[in-house]
Amino acid sequence: MNSLAKLATAVRTKRAILFVGAGLSMSVGLPSWAQLIDHMRRDLGLSDEVGNWTYQTLAEYYRLKHGSIGPLRSWMDRNWSVAAERVRESKIHELIVELDFPLIYTTNYDNNLELAYKLHGKPFVKVANTSDVVNADADLPQIVKFHGDFDDDESLVIAETDYFKRLAFQSPLDIKFKADALGRTLLFIGYSMSDLNIRLTLFQLWQTWRDSGRERDRPASFVFTAKADPVQDTVLENWGITVLHQDEADPARSLTTFLANLRDAVRGES
């Protein structure tokens, strides 16, 4: 059985979790992290020639200067929203809804996934905090906002100290993820594999199975990237992660084609 067929079987039998990153949001026109950094620089009066920080470090400085992340969250909420029609027309979002994953984890703060489910008439529950974990309807697909949600400033993982706290992998959502992921296939889309937080998540999952002595029982896991990278691919494959590619010039088109092929495989059409 090839990799796509193996993944399709897990999706068909509701044994797969989708993990969604910023590439999905950018596919419908949301700003990049570079644009977020530019906004914070302007707001804080910092010259473009000064410093070369990550957005997490700059967000930490922003919080210290403003006393809270609230003003930044408000700007992001206004600027990281797109018209409903844009989401309705997104083939990528339509395919995700069609694939009907029981669990979708996302590190995106925006509500475009939730909007796609509403526009396509698919009931779901959003999980962004401990109360949501307790009260979630187990019979509905869950969209888990792994790095927080614009509706709750306290839930946002955006500044450097937020990320450091999450490195312990012991928050309620981390514990939920470990429990959910232990016996299921994972599919990561929309991520740069240079994202240290995602690499740490993948490494920790591999380490958990390795330390258990039962690694042969581990379900297959997959990462989709638009382009092959022999260095990244070899390291991820050593951690038990199969890297999938779709050869297209445009990353959004590449992801669309991949998801359409997966949908067809789930239906037994390929």
Secondary structure, DSSP 8 states (H G I E B T S, - for coil): --HHHHHHHHHHTT-EEEEE-HHHHHTTT---HHHHHHHHHHHHT--TTS----HHHHHHHHHHHHSSSHHHHHHHHHHT---HHHHHT-HHHHHHHHHT-SEEEE---SSHHHHHHHHTT---EEE-SHHHHHH--TTS-EEEETT-BTTBGGG---SHHHHHHHTT--SHHHHHHHHHHTTSEEEEES--TT-HHHHHHHHHHHHHHHHHT-GGG---EEEEESS--HHHHHHHHHTTEEEEE---SSHHHHHHHHHHHHHHHHHT--
